[in-house]
Amino acid sequence: MALLVGVGSSQKTDPEEAIAEAVLQAGQPLGNHQPSFLMLLASPTTYDQKGLLAALERRHPSSTIIGCSTSGEITGAGPFDKSIALMAIFSDQIKFVPGVGKDIKNDSRDAGKQLAQEILAKAKGEKPRAALILPDGLAGNGADIVRGILDIFGQDFMLAGGSAGDDFLFKQTSEYFNDEVLTDSVVGVGLYGNFSFGIGVRHGWIPIGTSRTVTKSKSNILYELDGKPAIQIYEDQFGKDKVMVSPTEPLAKLAITYPLGIVLPNQSEYLIRDPITVDANGAITCAAEVPEGSQVYIMIGSREEAIQAAEQAARMAVEQLQGKPPKAAFLFNCIARKKLLMTKKKEEIDAIRNIIGPEIPLIGFYTYGEQAPLKGQVVTCSFHNETDVLFLLTE
């Protein structure tokens, strides 16, 4: 039984040269084995996305490839900008079966169903044991994508993933599916075979101010809090002059540091929601829905609590492996955490590596949303913001 994993990266700006360097690094631990699975993560403002994928396809035409554009790339060496990161996996025990769902903006839930149904069809009706997914971070309702997948695979199905980014421009993301560069899509792989996995989930953000009741919302559009325009929660906290109401300046530029937290019944943690834009009437579009009747706070984080949360997520994932050493690590880390930590970004990555093992191949990126179980323990998965999600894979 073999599970061989390598990670490569490059900051060369030419797509061919960047892929050549990353492929060489990632392929070394695999020896003469061709990768079963490749995950490619790349800066969209530095690279021609189609050029990158074409260069990778030429080198590994028989490998399953998924990936996406990012707002920063992560490997065991730390966080990077304007780079590519590549993980290569060979396994004779694990099958990586790809799927894609399209047209998220029109019907997010159906897009999730499409992905799951394609995976099932390729596996002749067999349900995977887990899945990794990469949705468009700017299209539709992220929570509905997860619901669509669970509609097909079951409410107890375990998945992890991160939403594609675009270097903090909030305009358009790209998703990679074998030789295709897509947008408005969710890509993923179902994992089949003999393996173990663990998922760690933590954010570390805490509430400030007073709670507000969601009195009017529809899907991921938050219209009113306590009967007043939703934007007023930020205007009351920071002052009207600090809250830009303009289609050319996304609310996310401010609110990504101060997200909304939904109170979860009977739980000590909050489900984080990123406000993305605000319209002229004060309605806020979020990355996923905020249900009517729920209680929300503005949240704030400290660098110390963010790093502690990352450590907690790593311990949680390691514990689920029940003593087996991890062989590969996937980190889906919100762009808000990058903005919060700033010069301490590497400290967060190092804290995770100290727990999972500094030699474990790690790949990840800064996302526009994360998909994982609530707290890593509840038996259903959800859509998160501003959260560390760590997926560990082993034999």
N, C-alpha and C positions, 0 to 999 in steps of 0.2 A: 504494500500500500504506500502510495506516495502523494504528498501534497507539497508541491514546490512553489514558492512565492518570491517574486522579486519586484522592486520598485525602482523606477528611473525618473529623472527630471531633466529639464533643460531650460535655460534662459536665452538660448540662441534664438534670434528673431526669424530666421528663415525656416519655414515649416519643414522642409526636407531635412535640414541639418538638426533641427530640434527633435524630430521624431527619431532620426538615426541615433542621436546621443541617448535619448531616453530608452529606446528599444535595446541598445547595447547594455545599458545598466540593468534594466529590468530582466533581461534574458539570462544574465550570468548565473543566477542560482538554479535556473531550469536546465542548464547543460544543453544536451542535444534534443530535449523535449520541446515540441511546439506548444505554445500556450493554449490551454482550453478556453481561457477567458482573459479578456483585456478590458481594463477601465481606463479611459483617457479623460483628463480634466485639463482645461486650457483657458487662458485669458482671451476673451473675445476682442479686446481692443488692440492686442499685440499680433494676433495670428489670423490668417485666412482659415476659417474653420474647415471648409471643404478641402483645402490643400493639406491640412494636418491629417484629416481622416483618410484621404486618398493615399498619402504617404504611408500611413499605418497599415491600410488594407493591402497595399502592394507587398509589404513585408510579411504579413500574416493573413492571407486571404481565407484560411480555413478556421480562424479563431472567431469566437463570439465576442463582439465589441459593443460596449455601451459607454456612454460618457456624456459630458455636457460642458457648456461654458460656465465660468465661475466668477466670483468676486475675490479671488485669491486662492492659491493652491497650497496644499499641505503635504509634506512627506515627513519621514522620521528626522530629517535634517532641520525641520522647522517650517514656518509659514513663509510663502513667497508671493510676490506679485509679478505679473507679466511673464509668466512661465507656463510650462506644461508639466503635468505629473502623470505617470503611467504605472499601473500595476499589472503584472503578468502572473497568471496562475496556471500551473499544470496539475491535474489530479486524475488518477485512474479510478477514483471512488465517487467523485462529485461531478454531476452534470449541471451546466449552466444553460438554461433554456431561455432565450430572449423573447420579449414581447413588447408591443408598442400600442399606445392608445392616442388617438389624434382628436383635434378639434375640441380642446379643453374649454375654450371660451364659450362654445355653443352648449356643451353638456359635459361638465366635469365628471359627473358620476359615470356617465356612459364611457368616457375615455378610460377610466379605471377598469370598467368591465371589459372593454376591448383588450387592454393589456393582459388581464387575467385569462380571458377566453383564448387569446392567441397562445399563451404559454400552455394552457390545458390541451389545446388542439395539437400542438407540436409534441406533447408528452402523451398523446393518445388517451387523454382523459384523466391521467394521474395528477393529483394535486401535489405541488411542491411542499417541501418542509419549511421553507422560508423564502423570502424574496428581498432583493435590493431594488429600489426604484429611484428614478431621477426625473421629476416632473418639471415643466416650465414654471419658473417662479413668478411670472407676471400674468399668467392667464387663469381665469376662472376661479373656482373655489377649491383650494387645496384639500380641505377636509372631505369634500365630495369625491375627489379622486381616490382617497383612501377608502371611503365607503364603497365605491364601485368595486374595488379589488376585493374587499371583504364580502360583498354580495356574492361573489363567485367562489372565493376560497373558504369562506366561513368566518364568523365573527371572532373566533379564537386564533385566526391565522396570524403569524408573526412576520412583520416586515420592518425594514429600516431604509432610510434614504434621505436625500436632501434635494431641495429645489434649485434648479439652475439659476445662475446669476449673470450679470453683465457688467462687472467692474463698477458697480454702484451708480450706473446711469439710469436704471429703471426704465429702459426702453424696449429691449427685445433680447431674449435668451435663445440659446441653441441646445438641442438635444441630439446625441449621436446614437445611431442604431445601425450597426454593421457599416455599410458604406453610405448611409444617408445622414445628412445634416438637416434636422427638423426644427420647427418652432411650434408653439401652441400644442405640445405633445408631452406624453409621459413615456419614458423608456424604462425597461427593467429586465431582470433575470430572475427566474425561479430556480431555486437550488434543490437538486435531487440527489439522493444517494446516502452514503454512510459518512456522516460528519456531525460535529457538535458546534453550537453557536451560542453566543451571549450578547445581550443588548443592554447597554447602559444609557440612562436618560436623566439629565439634570440641567437646571438653568441657573439657580442661585439668585434670581431677581426677587426684590421685596417690594411691598406696596407702600405708597406714600399718599398723603392726603386722605380724603374720605371716599367711600365707595359710592358709585352711582348705579342706578337701575336702568337696564336697557328697556326703554319704553317703545321703541320702534326700530325694527331692523328687518332686512330681507336678505337671506343668504349672507354674503360677506360685505354687505353695505349696512353701515350703522348710521341710522338717521337721527335718533333722539336718545338722550340720556336724561332721566328725570323730567321728560317732557320738553327738553330744550335741545337745540341743535347740538349734535354730538361733539363738534369742534370746541364747544364751550368748556369742556373738561380741561383742554389744554390751555385755552385762553385764561381761564380762572387760575390755573397753576403757574403759568409762565408770563402772562400778559399778552394782550392782543397783538402788540407790535412784534412779538417773537414768533407768532404763528402765521406763516405765509399761506395765504389762500390764493394760489395761482396754479394754473395747469402746467406752467413751465418749471415750477419748483415743487417737486413732490413733498408732501407732508413727511414722508419717510426720512428726509434729511434731518428733521428734528426728532420725530417720534421714534425712530429706530433706537435711540438712546433711552427713550422713555416710553416703552410699549404699554399696551393695555394688558391687564391680567384678569382672567375670568375666574371667579371663585368656584372651586370644585367642591360639591357637597361631600362632607365626611373625609376630606383630604387636606393635608397641610400645605400642599403645593398648588400653584396657580397655573392655569393653561394660558400661555402667552400668545397674544395676537399683535402682529405688526400693522399699524396704520400705514397705508401706502400713499393715498391721495385724498384730498378734500375738495368738494365742489363749492360753488358759490353760495349754496344754501346751508353749508356747514355739515353735510353728510360725509362720513369718512368711509372710504373703501379700504377694507382690511385684507390681509393675505388669506384669511379663512373666516368662516361665519362667527358671529357673536350673537347667540340666541336671545330672543326677546325674553324678558323676565330675569335674566342673569344679572348678577352683581359684578361690576368691574371696578378696578383701580388703575390709576397710573402706577407703573412700576419703575424701580430704579435699581441699578446694580453697582457693586463696587468691584474693583479688580480682585481683591482678596477673595470675596465670595464667589466670583466667577471661576477662579482657579480651584477653589475648594469644590465647587460643583463638578468641575471636570474630573477631579480626583474621585469623587463619589460615583460618577458615571462609570469610570474605569473599574473601580472595585466591584460595582454591581455586575458589569459584564464578565469580569474574571470569575466571580463567584458562580455564575451560571454555567461555566465550563466544568465545574465540579472537579477541580484539580488537574485538568488537562491543560497543558501549555498552549496558548494561542499560536497560530501559524500565520494569520493575516489580520490586519486591523483596518477598518474603514471608519473614518471620522467625518461626520456631517456637522459642521460648526457654523452657527449663524453669523452673518455679516455684522450684526449688532455687537457681538462679542469681540469681533476684531476691532470695531470702533471704540469699544469700551476699554479694551486692554492696551491698545496702541503699542507702546514700546515693550509691553510685557506679554505680547502674543506668544513668543517662543517659550516663556515660562509655563504657559498653559499646556503646550504640546509636550514639553519636557516632563511636566507633572503626570500626564497620562502615560508617557513612555516609562517613567519610573515604576509605575504600577503594573503595566502589562508586560514589561520587559523591554529594555532599550534596543535589543536586537530584532524585535518583531517588525517585519515589513509593515509600514503604515502609509496609507494614502487617504487624502481627504480634501475638502475645500470649504470655503466660506459661502454659505447658502442664503437663499431667500425664503427659507422655511425648511422644517425637518419633519420626517415621518417616522413614527416609532410608537411602541406601547406607552400609555400614560405611566410615567414614573418607571417604566421598564418592568412593571409588575402586574398591572391590571390586564385582564385577559382580552382586551380589545385595543387596537391601534388607533392613533389619531394623528392630526396634523398639529405641529408645534411651530413656534417662533422663538428666536433668541435662546435656543437650547443646544446643548451638546448631546449628540447621539453617537454612540460608539458601537459598532458591530464587530464582534470578534468571531473568527472562523478557525476551526481546528479539526483534526481527524477524529 
